Amino acid sequence: MVDLPDTHYLGANLANPERESCTWGEAMRTKMKASGHLAWAAAMAMTLLSVPAQATPIQVSITVDNSYALFYGSQLAATTFVASNGDWTNTETYNFDLPADQYIYVVTASDLSVAQGFLGQFTNLDTNYKFYSSDPQWQVTATGLGPGAPYTGSAGDLALLTQEILNANAGTNASLGWVGLTEGPVNGSAPWGLRPSIDAAAKWVWYDSNGDSDPTSPGFDHDEWLIFRISVAATPVDVPEPLTLALFGTGLAGLAVVRRRRKAKT
């Protein structure tokens, strides 16, 4: 079934049927050509928008007084155990790839004596963008569970950590959800001294349960154990590549040109 032609193409050449037939044919070819351009441009734009984010290489240098376990996963669950350590005098460095929709999780606990703190440096190796443990995009939550923090990759520890992530998401734990961390002194300060492999600009941080301006000292139980987290998307990993931007722009420009041509014809 053929659509009736637009009235714009009828009536002007009734005295010249041959010219009228030519005009109608041109109109139909133009309409079909425009539809093809529109479909191509739309398909190009949708294809580029649907390209999944690639994994980003992340380097982590970290130490915690007294101990930590490093995981990553989604907003709802810890899925992968990386490592753990119980000697704050060491700085450990890890390299792994993470999609932009993942979170880095750091489980921490202290011996409640002298001091406690989390110090870290995180680098996006694609862009060399660095963020530290004191970056305001970090969140922390307090479980209030005391000893027995999940420090391995066992199914039981992953399940325990995941449950506490869900409790924090729901606001039903000791800190009533995820909150901002509290800064302590910079790397190089007492009692820790300068920790290697971490910039001097990095600061020790902790969760504050009692209004202390510096919860890293003295030793105190701030509703431990704690979970720190930050989204990989906090780094500039989902900025489109120049080629992707150019192709996407071409698709949008094609849509605009087609629409202008259709308006001009009507």
C-alpha positions as CSV (number, residue, x, y, z in Angstrom):
1,M,0.0,0.0,0.0
2,V,1.5,3.3,-1.1
3,D,1.1,6.5,1.0
4,L,-0.5,9.5,-0.8
5,P,2.0,12.1,-1.8
6,D,2.2,15.4,0.1
7,T,-0.1,18.1,-1.3
8,H,3.0,20.3,-1.8
9,Y,3.8,18.1,-4.8
10,L,0.3,18.1,-6.4
11,G,-1.7,20.8,-8.1
12,A,1.2,23.0,-9.3
13,N,1.6,21.2,-12.6
14,L,-1.8,19.8,-13.5
15,A,-1.3,21.2,-17.0
16,N,1.9,19.2,-17.4
17,P,1.4,15.6,-16.2
18,E,4.9,14.6,-17.2
19,R,6.4,17.3,-15.0
20,E,4.0,16.3,-12.2
21,S,5.1,12.7,-12.5
22,C,8.8,13.7,-12.3
23,T,8.2,16.0,-9.3
24,W,6.4,13.2,-7.5
25,G,9.2,10.7,-8.2
26,E,11.8,13.2,-7.0
27,A,9.9,13.7,-3.8
28,M,9.6,10.0,-3.2
29,R,13.3,9.5,-3.8
30,T,14.2,12.4,-1.6
31,K,11.9,11.0,1.1
32,M,13.4,7.6,0.9
33,K,16.9,9.0,0.9
34,A,16.2,11.1,4.0
35,S,14.7,8.1,5.8
36,G,17.8,6.1,5.0
37,H,20.0,8.9,6.4
38,L,17.8,9.1,9.5
39,A,18.0,5.4,10.2
40,W,21.8,5.4,9.7
41,A,22.4,8.3,12.0
42,A,20.1,6.9,14.7
43,A,21.7,3.5,14.5
44,M,25.2,5.1,14.8
45,A,24.2,7.2,17.8
46,M,22.6,4.2,19.6
47,T,25.5,1.9,18.9
48,L,28.0,4.3,20.4
49,L,25.9,4.9,23.4
50,S,25.6,1.2,24.1
51,V,29.3,0.4,24.0
52,P,30.2,-1.1,27.4
53,A,32.8,0.5,29.6
54,Q,36.2,-1.2,29.4
55,A,38.1,-2.3,32.4
56,T,40.4,0.3,33.9
57,P,43.9,-0.6,35.3
58,I,44.1,0.6,38.9
59,Q,47.1,0.6,41.1
60,V,46.6,0.7,44.9
61,S,49.3,1.5,47.5
62,I,47.9,1.1,51.0
63,T,48.6,0.7,54.7
64,V,46.3,0.5,57.7
65,D,47.0,0.7,61.4
66,N,46.4,-2.0,62.4
67,S,45.1,-4.2,59.6
68,Y,43.0,-4.3,56.5
69,A,41.5,-6.4,53.7
70,L,41.1,-5.2,50.2
71,F,38.1,-6.2,48.1
72,Y,36.1,-5.0,45.1
73,G,32.6,-5.6,43.8
74,S,29.3,-3.9,43.0
75,Q,27.3,-1.4,45.0
76,L,25.4,-4.3,46.5
77,A,28.1,-7.0,47.1
78,A,31.7,-7.7,47.6
79,T,32.6,-10.2,44.8
80,T,36.4,-10.4,44.8
81,F,39.1,-10.6,47.5
82,V,42.4,-9.0,46.6
83,A,44.6,-9.2,49.7
84,S,44.9,-8.5,53.5
85,N,47.7,-7.4,55.8
86,G,48.2,-6.9,59.5
87,D,51.5,-4.9,59.6
88,W,51.1,-1.2,59.2
89,T,54.8,-0.6,58.9
90,N,54.6,-2.1,55.4
91,T,53.1,-0.5,52.4
92,E,51.6,-2.9,49.9
93,T,51.0,-2.2,46.2
94,Y,48.4,-4.0,44.1
95,N,47.5,-3.8,40.4
96,F,44.2,-5.0,39.0
97,D,41.6,-4.1,36.3
98,L,38.1,-2.8,37.3
99,P,35.1,-1.8,35.2
100,A,33.7,1.7,35.9
101,D,30.6,0.4,37.7
102,Q,32.7,-1.4,40.4
103,Y,33.6,-0.3,43.9
104,I,36.8,-0.7,45.9
105,Y,36.2,-1.8,49.4
106,V,38.7,-1.6,52.3
107,V,37.8,-3.4,55.5
108,T,39.7,-2.1,58.5
109,A,40.2,-2.8,62.2
110,S,42.6,-1.6,64.9
111,D,43.9,-2.8,68.2
112,L,42.2,0.2,69.9
113,S,45.6,1.3,71.3
114,V,47.7,4.4,70.6
115,A,46.4,5.2,67.1
116,Q,44.4,3.9,64.1
117,G,44.2,5.0,60.5
118,F,43.9,4.3,56.8
119,L,46.4,5.7,54.4
120,G,46.3,5.0,50.7
121,Q,47.1,6.1,47.1
122,F,45.0,5.0,44.2
123,T,46.1,5.6,40.6
124,N,44.2,5.2,37.3
125,L,47.0,3.9,35.1
126,D,45.2,4.9,31.9
127,T,45.1,8.6,32.9
128,N,47.6,8.8,35.8
129,Y,44.8,10.4,37.8
130,K,45.5,9.9,41.5
131,F,43.2,10.0,44.5
132,Y,44.1,9.4,48.1
133,S,42.5,7.9,51.2
134,S,41.4,11.5,52.1
135,D,39.5,12.1,48.8
136,P,36.0,13.4,49.7
137,Q,34.5,10.8,47.3
138,W,35.3,8.0,49.8
139,Q,32.6,6.8,52.1
140,V,32.9,4.9,55.3
141,T,30.5,2.8,57.4
142,A,30.8,1.4,60.9
143,T,29.5,-2.1,61.5
144,G,29.8,-2.1,65.4
145,L,30.5,-5.8,65.3
146,G,33.9,-5.7,67.0
147,P,36.3,-8.6,66.2
148,G,35.9,-11.1,63.4
149,A,36.3,-8.8,60.4
150,P,36.2,-10.5,57.0
151,Y,39.9,-10.8,56.0
152,T,39.9,-13.7,53.5
153,G,38.2,-14.6,50.3
154,S,36.2,-17.4,51.7
155,A,32.6,-17.7,50.9
156,G,31.7,-16.9,54.5
157,D,33.8,-13.7,54.6
158,L,32.4,-12.5,51.3
159,A,28.8,-13.2,52.5
160,L,29.5,-11.3,55.8
161,L,31.0,-8.3,54.0
162,T,28.1,-8.3,51.5
163,Q,25.6,-8.3,54.3
164,E,27.2,-5.4,56.0
165,I,27.3,-3.5,52.7
166,L,23.6,-4.1,52.3
167,N,23.0,-3.0,56.0
168,A,25.0,0.2,55.2
169,N,23.0,0.8,52.1
170,A,19.8,0.5,54.1
171,G,21.1,2.7,57.0
172,T,20.6,-0.1,59.6
173,N,24.1,-0.3,61.1
174,A,26.1,1.5,63.8
175,S,26.8,4.6,61.6
176,L,23.3,4.6,60.1
177,G,24.6,4.1,56.6
178,W,27.5,5.4,54.5
179,V,29.0,8.7,55.8
180,G,32.0,10.9,55.1
181,L,35.3,10.0,56.6
182,T,37.3,12.2,59.0
183,E,40.8,13.3,58.1
184,G,43.8,13.0,60.4
185,P,47.4,14.1,59.8
186,V,49.3,13.9,56.5
187,N,51.7,11.1,55.5
188,G,54.9,11.6,57.5
189,S,53.2,12.5,60.8
190,A,53.7,10.8,64.1
191,P,53.4,8.1,65.2
192,W,53.7,6.5,61.8
193,G,56.4,8.5,60.0
194,L,56.6,8.7,56.3
195,R,55.1,5.6,54.7
196,P,56.9,4.6,51.4
197,S,55.1,4.4,48.0
198,I,52.4,6.9,49.1
199,D,52.7,10.7,48.4
200,A,53.2,13.1,51.2
201,A,49.9,14.8,50.2
202,A,47.9,11.7,51.3
203,K,46.3,11.9,54.7
204,W,45.4,9.3,57.4
205,V,41.7,8.9,57.8
206,W,39.2,7.1,60.0
207,Y,35.5,7.0,61.0
208,D,34.6,9.3,63.8
209,S,31.9,8.0,66.3
210,N,32.3,10.6,69.1
211,G,32.8,14.0,67.5
212,D,36.6,13.8,67.8
213,S,38.3,16.2,65.3
214,D,41.0,13.6,64.7
215,P,39.7,10.1,65.2
216,T,43.1,8.6,64.3
217,S,44.5,9.4,67.8
218,P,44.4,8.3,70.6
219,G,43.4,4.7,70.4
220,F,39.6,4.3,70.5
221,D,36.9,2.0,69.4
222,H,34.9,3.9,66.7
223,D,32.3,1.2,66.3
224,E,34.7,-1.1,64.5
225,W,35.1,-2.9,62.2
226,L,34.9,-0.4,59.4
227,I,34.3,-0.5,55.7
228,F,35.7,2.2,53.4
229,R,34.6,2.4,49.8
230,I,34.9,4.4,46.6
231,S,33.5,4.0,43.1
232,V,35.9,3.4,40.3
233,A,33.7,5.9,38.4
234,A,35.1,8.5,40.9
235,T,38.2,8.5,38.6
236,P,37.8,10.0,35.0
237,V,37.5,6.5,33.4
238,D,34.2,7.1,31.6
239,V,35.4,10.2,29.6
240,P,34.8,9.1,26.0
241,E,37.8,8.7,23.8
242,P,38.3,11.4,21.1
243,L,37.4,9.0,18.3
244,T,34.2,7.9,20.1
245,L,33.3,11.6,20.6
246,A,33.9,12.3,16.9
247,L,31.8,9.4,15.7
248,F,29.0,10.1,18.1
249,G,29.1,13.8,17.0
250,T,28.8,12.6,13.4
251,G,25.8,10.6,14.2
252,L,24.0,13.5,15.9
253,A,25.0,15.9,13.1
254,G,23.5,13.4,10.6
255,L,20.2,13.5,12.5
256,A,20.2,17.3,12.5
257,V,20.9,17.5,8.8
258,V,18.2,15.1,7.9
259,R,15.7,16.9,10.0
260,R,16.6,20.3,8.4
261,R,16.2,18.8,4.9
262,R,12.8,17.3,5.8
263,K,11.6,20.7,7.2
264,A,12.9,22.5,4.1
265,K,10.9,20.2,1.8
266,T,7.7,20.8,3.8
